[in-house]
Amino acid sequence: MITNKSQLTGEDSKSMNSYLAPLVQQIQPSGIRKFFDLAAGSKDIISLGVGEPDFKTPWHVREACVYSLERGFTGYTSNAGMPELREGIANYLHNRFAVDYDPANQIIATVGGSEAIDLALRALITPGDEILIPEPCYISYSPITAIGGGIPVGIETVGENDFKLTAESLEAKITPRSKVLILCYPSNPTGSVMTREDWEPIAKVVEKHDLIVISDEIYAELTYGINHVSFASLPGMIDRTILVSGFSKAFAMTGWRMGYACGHPDLISAMLKIHQYTVMCAPSMGQVAALEALTNGMEEKDRMVDSYNQRRRLIVKGLRDAGLECHEPQGAFYAFPSVRKTGLTSDQFAQRLLLEYKVAAVPGSVFGLGGEGYLRCSYATSVSQLNEAIERIGAFVTQLDRERME
C-alpha cells in the first residue's frame, strides 16, 4: 500500500521505480523514437527517421470504414477476426506468395504485426529458450523476447553480403537451447531481400535443428525488380513457420493497427488464447478497412510501390554522390548507407546531422549487431524533401572531410 504522499505526486521517483519489474527497468527506450521526437519539435527538420508511408490511406478504404460505422458495426468480432477478413487474407497469400492457410483455424487478425510477433513469442518461449535474431533488425524483437523470458541471440549480417543471412552464420549461433529463428525480409533497416536460392540453405539448417520460424513479412509487397519469396513457401517450412504481416506499410494504414499471423493450427490456437485475454479482438472497423484494402486496394498499392522505387533510386544515387557507400536496397523503404569513412560513430553522425543540418535519420547502432557505422534513412517522404535532405547530407559530409584535413 502506498502511504507516502510524495510517492503519489512523483516527488520521489526512486520510490516509484522500486515497484517496477527489474526486467522492464533494464529495457532501453526506442532509439528510433528518440530521433523522431527530436525532429517533431522543429518545422525546419526533414525527417528520414520513422518508417511510415507519407501516403494517406486510400479514400475507398476510409469510406468503407465510415460506412461500417454508419451502419453501427461497432461491436466485437470473433476473437480470431471476421471470417470474411481471414478468407481475404488466405486468398491474398495464396495468390501473391503461393502459401496456403485455412482461414478457419490457421489465421488470426491482430492489432498490428507487432501484436502478432508478441503473441508468437509468448506462445513459444519457455524461460531460458534462445531466440535467434539476424541483425541489424527491427528494434522490437530483442526486447519482446526478453520480456517473454527468452534470451535474444544476435546473428550479425554484413554489408559486404548485402546484409543477407547465411546458413554458416546461423549454424554458428545454434546451441541446444536454440528454439526460434526470427526473420524479417525485406529487411528493416537494411532493405535487403532474400531470394529462394538464399532461403534454401537456411531451411535446411532450420529443419536440421528443429527450429520454429517467425517470419515478419510486413514489407513483402515493397520489392523492386525482384519478387518476394515467403519463407513458408519453401518445402517443409509451412508447418514450422508463423507468417506475420499486416497492412501498415504496403497499404499506408499504420494508424489502423491491423496485422495478422498465419501458421499451424496448434500454434495459432495457442496464440489465440493469449490474444483472447489481452485485446479480445482487433478493432472491428479496422478489420472492415483491411478487407477493403485487400479486395480493392491493389492498384493504389502498386502506385505507391512505383513511387517508392523512384525515391529509392534517387536517394541511393544521392548518398553515393555525397561520398557515402550504400548498398542497393531491393525492398522496404530504407537506405542504409555507411558513415564509417567520416570517422564518426553512427550516433555521432546522426546527432550532428540533426543539430547542424536539420536532417533526422536513425543511427545504425540501435538495430543491433552490424548496425554500427551505418545510418537508416527512410525514403517514405516526398521527392522534394528527399532532394533537400540529400543536399544537406552532402554538405555535412563535405564539412566532415574538411575537418579531417585540418
C-alpha positions, 0 to 999 in steps of 0.5 A: 500500500502506498502511504507516502504522499510524495510517492503519489505526486512523483516527488520521489521517483526512486520510490516509484521505480522500486515497484517496477519489474527489474526486467522492464527497468533494464529495457532501453527506450526506442532509439528510433523514437528518440530521433523522431521526437527530436525532429517533431519539435522543429518545422525546419527538420526533414525527417528520414527517421520513422518508417511510415508511408507519407501516403494517406490511406486510400479514400475507398478504404476510409469510406468503407470504414465510415460506412461500417460505422454508419451502419453501427458495426461497432461491436466485437468480432470473433476473437480470431477476426471476421471470417470474411477478413481471414478468407481475404487474407488466405486468398491474398497469400495464396495468390501473391506468395503461393502459401496456403492457410485455412482461414478457419483455424490457421489465421488470426487478425491482430492489432498490428504485426507487432501484436502478432510477433508478441503473441508468437513469442509468448506462445513459444518461449519457455524461460531460458529458450534462445531466440535467434535474431539476424541483425541489424533488425527491427528494434522490437524483437530483442526486447519482446523476447526478453520480456517473454523470458527468452534470451535474444541471440544476435546473428550479425549480417554484413554489408559486404553480403548485402546484409543477407543471412547465411546458413554458416552464420546461423549454424554458428549461433545454434546451441541446444537451447536454440528454439526460434529463428526470427526473420524479417525480409525485406529487411528493416533497416537494411532493405535487403531481400532474400531470394529462394536460392538464399532461403534454401540453405537456411531451411535446411539448417532450420529443419536440421535443428528443429527450429520454429520460424517467425517470419515478419513479412510486413514489407513483402509487397515493397520489392523492386525488380525482384519478387518476394519469396515467403519463407513458408513457401519453401518445402517443409517450412509451412508447418514450422513457420508463423507468417506475420504481416499486416497492412501498415506499410504496403497499404499506408494504414499504420494508424489502423493497427491491423496485422495478422499471423498465419501458421499451424493450427496448434500454434495459432490456437495457442496464440489465440488464447493469449490474444483472447485475454489481452485485446479480445479482438482487433478493432472491428472497423479496422478489420472492415478497412483491411478487407477493403484494402485487400479486395480493392486496394491493389492498384493504389498499392502498386502506385505507391510501390512505383513511387517508392522505387523512384525515391529509392533510386534517387536517394541511393544515387544521392548518398553515393554522390555525397561520398557515402557507400550504400548498398542497393536496397531491393525492398522496404523503404530504407537506405542504409548507407555507411558513415564509417569513412567520416570517422564518426560513430553512427550516433555521432553522425546522426546527432550532428546531422540533426543539430547542424543540418536539420536532417533526422535519420536513425543511427545504425547502432540501435538495430543491433549487431552490424548496425554500427557505422551505418545510418537508416534513412527512410525514403517514405517522404516526398521527392522534394524533401528527399532532394533537400535532405540529400543536399544537406547530407552532402554538405555535412559530409563535405564539412566532415572531410574538411575537418579531417584535413585540418 
